[in-house]
């Protein structure tokens, strides 16, 4: 009986260790995605700014007033 309980406790301990590893893996995945997004915004920032500015200018020329800030 004691051997059975020791086996059960060891099994539960192993599951807890895996949860910690999964959390670290998910954290690394989120950090990687954030790095990709930041890099994309940095590289495409000027193009996005030009696109939004052009759209804003066209709307202003056509009589659409911007919302107050």
C-alpha positions, 0 to 999 in steps of 0.5 A: 500500500505504501508503495502505491501511495509513493507511486501516486505522489511521484506521478502528481509531482511529475505533472506539476513539473510539466505545468511549469515547463509549459508555462515557460514555453508559452511565455517564450512563445508570447515573447517571440510573437511580440518581437515579430510584431515590434519588428514589423511595426518598426520596419513598416512604420513609415509606410503605414504612417504615409498610408494613414496620412494620405487617407486622412488628407483625402478625407479632409479634402472631401469635406470630412472633418476629423474627430476632436482629440 
